[in-house]
Amino acid sequence: MKNKYLISICIPSYNRPSGIKRLLNSIDTGYVNEIQIVICEDMAPKRMEVREVVDEYGKSTNYVLKYIENPKNYGHGRNMRECIFQSEGDYIMFMGDDDKFISGEFDTFFNFVKDHQNVGYFLRSYAELRADDKVEYFKYFNSDMFFEPGLDAYVQFFGKSVSMSGFTIKRNLVKDFDLSIFDETLLYQLYLVAEVCLNHPSAYYNTPFAYVVGDGISYFGINEKEKDKYEVGKLVSDNINYITGRFKITEFIDEKYGIDSTSQIKKDTSKYCFYMLAESRKFGIFHFLRQRRPFRDAELDKTFYFEIYYYSLLIFGRKFCIYIIQLIKSILGRRVKL
């Protein structure tokens, strides 16, 4: 039987009442009857404040809203799975509770999904809204594209799916996956990408409809599985556990399917590791110098691009290097294909 909702917007919530209010208020689709909003609150100190925000929103919205309070702190990966379990749409779309939708863009994506329901996973472009109100766009191809199932689609989409917001995947293809072994990676969605892209058609959507804002405190490291690997309050981009966690996923997939994706994805990660290194450079030159060996141990040096990025950031600094990267992207209209 066909589900009533085409898309369930799934929001794993932790301690961001103002962020989730902004996100909910940014939902502006006209497809009111075909959208479900699912929020799973993960036993955070500000649970009551989040509940008040959701209750107030529920009084005025026409969207179907499902709010769940977890009986204990599940952590990021387990809470993502709880969202999947609680949702009822044909597709689930994850949104971070500190991000938001781009005004007027959701319905175009909704129609794209509706027209291509044979697709198991939609890789989306997105935009990052920075603290200075500048916007950086992350586009990977020149236009919408479709991919057949297989290793190429999996490798193409894996590293491009790290950012969670706007992540859209067919629910019945992933609802029975309930693996906790990847929870400490904070990248459970990459496991879903691998499974679905290997076995089902996938697509790339070129028009951004979600802003990654990320202006809240990072709470990774609070959950029992995360606390020895991540520092609360610090972004995880340059955390070695966060980098190598993706290879834990690929090695599992390689063993399951008898393929060799890990070596390809390590090379791909090396090619596009600029922002991982740039995050590290933010903490000063001495921190950056100390991180060189751990970066190499994590095999980010699989290609010569690592050395180019590292020494450029070391010599010219983070701000100038990011300016150059953004300039190149604005000229090309997408990320450089390396």
C-alpha positions as CSV (number, residue, x, y, z in Angstrom):
1,M,0.0,0.0,0.0
2,K,1.3,3.4,-0.9
3,N,2.2,5.7,2.0
4,K,0.2,8.8,2.6
5,Y,3.3,11.0,2.7
6,L,5.9,11.3,0.0
7,I,8.5,12.8,2.3
8,S,9.0,12.7,6.1
9,I,11.2,15.5,7.2
10,C,13.2,13.9,10.0
11,I,14.8,16.1,12.7
12,P,17.1,14.4,15.3
13,S,16.9,17.0,18.1
14,Y,19.4,17.7,20.9
15,N,19.3,20.9,23.0
16,R,18.6,23.5,20.4
17,P,15.2,25.0,21.0
18,S,16.0,28.2,19.0
19,G,17.5,26.3,16.2
20,I,14.6,23.9,15.8
21,K,12.2,26.9,15.9
22,R,14.1,28.5,13.0
23,L,14.0,25.2,11.1
24,L,10.3,24.6,11.6
25,N,9.5,28.1,10.6
26,S,11.5,27.7,7.4
27,I,9.3,24.8,6.1
28,D,7.3,26.4,3.3
29,T,6.1,23.7,1.0
30,G,2.7,23.8,-0.5
31,Y,2.3,20.1,-0.4
32,V,0.9,20.1,3.1
33,N,-0.9,16.8,2.9
34,E,2.1,14.9,1.5
35,I,4.6,16.0,4.1
36,Q,5.2,14.7,7.6
37,I,7.5,16.2,10.1
38,V,9.1,13.8,12.6
39,I,11.1,15.1,15.6
40,C,13.0,12.8,17.9
41,E,14.2,14.6,21.0
42,D,17.2,12.9,22.6
43,M,16.9,13.5,26.3
44,A,18.7,16.8,26.3
45,P,18.9,19.3,29.2
46,K,16.7,21.7,27.3
47,R,14.0,19.1,26.5
48,M,11.3,21.2,28.1
49,E,12.2,24.2,26.0
50,V,12.2,22.1,22.8
51,R,8.9,20.6,23.8
52,E,7.4,24.1,24.2
53,V,8.7,25.2,20.8
54,V,7.2,22.1,19.1
55,D,3.9,22.4,21.0
56,E,3.6,26.1,20.0
57,Y,4.4,25.3,16.4
58,G,1.9,22.4,16.4
59,K,-0.9,24.7,17.4
60,S,-0.5,26.9,14.2
61,T,0.8,24.6,11.5
62,N,-1.2,22.6,9.0
63,Y,1.6,20.0,8.6
64,V,1.3,16.6,10.2
65,L,3.7,16.7,13.1
66,K,5.0,13.7,15.1
67,Y,7.1,14.5,18.2
68,I,8.9,11.7,20.1
69,E,10.9,12.1,23.3
70,N,13.5,9.3,23.7
71,P,13.4,7.6,27.1
72,K,17.2,8.0,27.3
73,N,20.0,9.7,25.4
74,Y,20.5,7.5,22.3
75,G,23.3,9.5,20.7
76,H,23.4,10.8,17.1
77,G,23.4,7.6,15.2
78,R,20.8,5.8,17.2
79,N,18.6,8.9,17.1
80,M,18.8,9.0,13.4
81,R,17.5,5.4,13.3
82,E,14.7,6.3,15.7
83,C,13.6,9.0,13.2
84,I,13.6,6.3,10.4
85,F,11.5,4.0,12.6
86,Q,9.0,6.7,13.6
87,S,8.6,8.1,10.0
88,E,5.9,7.0,7.6
89,G,6.8,8.7,4.3
90,D,8.0,7.0,1.1
91,Y,11.2,9.0,1.6
92,I,12.9,10.3,4.7
93,M,14.7,13.7,4.6
94,F,17.1,14.4,7.4
95,M,17.6,18.0,8.6
96,G,19.9,19.2,11.3
97,D,18.2,21.0,14.1
98,D,20.5,24.0,13.6
99,D,19.9,24.3,9.8
100,K,17.0,25.5,7.7
101,F,15.3,25.4,4.3
102,I,16.0,27.9,1.6
103,S,12.8,29.9,1.0
104,G,10.8,28.8,-2.0
105,E,13.0,25.9,-3.1
106,F,11.5,22.9,-1.3
107,D,8.6,22.3,-3.8
108,T,10.9,22.1,-6.8
109,F,12.8,19.3,-5.1
110,F,9.5,17.7,-4.0
111,N,8.4,17.5,-7.6
112,F,11.8,16.1,-8.7
113,V,11.4,13.3,-6.1
114,K,7.8,12.7,-7.1
115,D,8.8,12.4,-10.8
116,H,11.6,9.9,-10.0
117,Q,10.3,7.5,-7.4
118,N,12.4,4.7,-8.8
119,V,15.4,6.5,-7.2
120,G,16.6,5.1,-3.9
121,Y,18.9,8.0,-2.9
122,F,19.0,11.7,-3.9
123,L,22.3,13.4,-3.4
124,R,21.5,17.1,-3.1
125,S,23.5,20.2,-3.5
126,Y,23.3,22.6,-0.6
127,A,24.4,26.0,0.6
128,E,26.3,26.9,3.8
129,L,25.2,30.1,5.5
130,R,28.1,31.5,7.4
131,A,28.2,33.7,10.5
132,D,29.0,36.8,8.3
133,D,25.8,36.0,6.3
134,K,27.9,35.0,3.3
135,V,26.7,31.9,1.4
136,E,28.9,29.2,-0.1
137,Y,27.3,26.8,-2.5
138,F,28.3,23.1,-2.7
139,K,27.4,21.8,-6.1
140,Y,29.1,18.7,-7.5
141,F,28.0,18.5,-11.2
142,N,26.7,21.0,-13.8
143,S,23.1,19.6,-13.8
144,D,20.8,17.0,-12.4
145,M,22.1,13.5,-13.0
146,F,21.0,9.9,-12.7
147,F,23.2,6.9,-11.7
148,E,22.7,3.2,-12.2
149,P,23.2,0.9,-9.1
150,G,26.8,-0.1,-8.5
151,L,30.2,0.7,-7.2
152,D,30.6,3.9,-9.2
153,A,27.5,5.6,-7.8
154,Y,28.5,4.5,-4.2
155,V,32.0,5.9,-4.5
156,Q,30.8,9.1,-6.2
157,F,28.2,9.8,-3.6
158,F,29.8,8.6,-0.4
159,G,32.1,11.6,0.5
160,K,29.5,14.1,-0.9
161,S,26.9,12.9,1.7
162,V,28.7,13.8,4.9
163,S,26.5,16.8,5.5
164,M,23.2,15.5,6.8
165,S,20.8,18.3,6.0
166,G,18.6,17.6,3.0
167,F,19.8,13.9,2.9
168,T,16.9,12.1,1.2
169,I,16.6,8.3,0.9
170,K,13.8,5.8,0.3
171,R,12.5,4.6,3.6
172,N,11.6,1.0,2.8
173,L,15.2,0.4,1.6
174,V,16.7,1.4,4.9
175,K,14.1,0.9,7.6
176,D,15.4,-2.6,8.5
177,F,19.0,-1.5,8.9
178,D,19.6,-1.2,12.6
179,L,23.4,-1.4,13.1
180,S,24.9,0.3,16.1
181,I,28.5,-0.5,15.1
182,F,28.7,2.8,13.2
183,D,27.2,5.1,15.9
184,E,30.6,6.4,17.1
185,T,31.5,7.5,13.6
186,L,28.7,10.1,13.6
187,L,28.2,9.1,9.9
188,Y,25.5,6.5,9.9
189,Q,24.0,8.1,6.8
190,L,27.1,7.1,4.8
191,Y,26.3,3.5,5.6
192,L,22.8,4.0,4.1
193,V,24.3,5.6,1.0
194,A,26.6,2.6,0.4
195,E,23.8,0.1,0.8
196,V,21.3,1.9,-1.4
197,C,23.6,3.1,-4.2
198,L,25.1,-0.3,-4.6
199,N,21.7,-1.9,-5.1
200,H,19.3,0.8,-6.4
201,P,19.2,3.7,-8.8
202,S,20.4,7.1,-7.4
203,A,20.3,10.7,-8.5
204,Y,21.9,14.1,-8.0
205,Y,19.8,17.2,-7.6
206,N,21.6,20.4,-8.6
207,T,19.5,23.2,-7.0
208,P,20.2,23.8,-3.3
209,F,17.1,23.8,-1.1
210,A,18.7,23.6,2.4
211,Y,21.1,25.8,4.3
212,V,23.7,24.3,6.5
213,V,23.9,26.9,9.3
214,G,25.8,25.1,12.1
215,D,25.8,28.1,14.4
216,G,24.9,26.1,17.5
217,I,27.2,24.4,20.0
218,S,28.4,20.9,18.9
219,Y,27.1,18.3,21.4
220,F,29.0,15.4,19.9
221,G,30.9,13.7,22.8
222,I,28.1,13.7,25.3
223,N,26.7,10.2,24.6
224,E,28.5,7.2,26.1
225,K,29.7,5.9,22.7
226,E,31.1,9.3,21.7
227,K,32.6,10.8,24.9
228,D,36.1,9.4,24.5
229,K,36.3,10.3,20.8
230,Y,34.9,13.8,20.6
231,E,35.2,17.0,22.6
232,V,31.9,18.7,23.5
233,G,31.7,22.1,22.0
234,K,34.3,21.5,19.3
235,L,33.4,20.9,15.6
236,V,34.4,17.5,14.5
237,S,35.8,18.3,11.0
238,D,39.4,17.8,11.9
239,N,38.8,15.0,14.4
240,I,40.7,11.9,13.3
241,N,38.0,9.6,14.6
242,Y,35.5,11.4,12.4
243,I,37.8,11.1,9.4
244,T,38.7,7.4,9.9
245,G,35.1,6.5,10.8
246,R,34.1,6.6,7.2
247,F,36.6,3.9,6.4
248,K,35.2,1.7,9.1
249,I,31.9,1.8,7.1
250,T,33.6,1.1,3.7
251,E,35.6,-1.8,5.1
252,F,32.3,-3.3,6.4
253,I,30.7,-2.9,3.0
254,D,33.8,-4.3,1.2
255,E,33.6,-7.5,3.4
256,K,29.9,-7.8,2.9
257,Y,29.9,-7.5,-0.9
258,G,33.4,-8.7,-1.7
259,I,34.4,-5.4,-3.3
260,D,37.2,-2.9,-2.8
261,S,35.7,0.5,-2.3
262,T,37.9,1.6,0.7
263,S,41.0,2.3,-1.4
264,Q,38.9,4.4,-3.9
265,I,37.2,6.3,-1.1
266,K,40.5,7.0,0.7
267,K,41.8,8.6,-2.5
268,D,38.6,10.6,-3.0
269,T,38.8,11.8,0.6
270,S,42.4,12.9,0.1
271,K,41.4,14.8,-3.0
272,Y,38.8,16.8,-1.2
273,C,40.2,17.1,2.3
274,F,40.7,20.8,2.1
275,Y,38.0,21.8,4.5
276,M,39.1,19.2,7.0
277,L,42.5,20.8,7.0
278,A,41.1,24.3,7.0
279,E,39.1,23.5,10.1
280,S,42.3,22.4,11.8
281,R,44.1,25.6,10.7
282,K,41.4,27.6,12.5
283,F,43.0,26.7,15.9
284,G,46.4,28.2,15.1
285,I,49.6,27.3,13.4
286,F,51.0,25.1,16.3
287,H,47.8,23.0,16.4
288,F,48.0,22.6,12.7
289,L,51.6,21.5,12.8
290,R,50.8,18.9,15.5
291,Q,47.9,17.6,13.4
292,R,50.0,16.8,10.3
293,R,51.1,13.4,11.6
294,P,47.6,12.3,12.6
295,F,46.3,13.4,9.2
296,R,48.9,11.3,7.5
297,D,48.1,8.4,9.8
298,A,44.5,8.7,8.7
299,E,45.8,8.4,5.2
300,L,44.7,11.8,4.0
301,D,48.0,11.9,2.1
302,K,46.9,9.3,-0.4
303,T,47.1,12.0,-3.1
304,F,49.4,15.0,-3.7
305,Y,46.4,17.3,-3.1
306,F,47.0,16.8,0.7
307,E,50.4,18.4,0.4
308,I,49.1,21.3,-1.7
309,Y,46.3,22.0,0.8
310,Y,48.4,21.6,3.8
311,Y,51.3,23.8,2.8
312,S,49.0,26.4,1.3
313,L,47.1,26.7,4.6
314,L,50.3,26.7,6.6
315,I,51.9,29.5,4.6
316,F,49.0,31.6,3.4
317,G,46.5,31.0,6.2
318,R,42.9,29.8,6.3
319,K,41.1,32.9,5.3
320,F,43.0,33.5,2.1
321,C,42.9,29.8,1.0
322,I,39.1,29.6,1.6
323,Y,38.7,32.8,-0.5
324,I,40.6,31.2,-3.4
325,I,38.6,28.0,-3.2
326,Q,35.3,30.0,-3.1
327,L,36.5,32.1,-6.0
328,I,37.2,29.1,-8.2
329,K,33.9,27.5,-7.3
330,S,32.0,30.7,-8.1
331,I,33.7,30.9,-11.5
332,L,32.9,27.2,-12.3
333,G,29.5,27.2,-10.7
334,R,30.4,23.9,-8.8
335,R,33.1,22.2,-7.0
336,V,36.3,21.4,-9.0
337,K,36.3,17.8,-10.2
338,L,39.7,16.4,-9.4
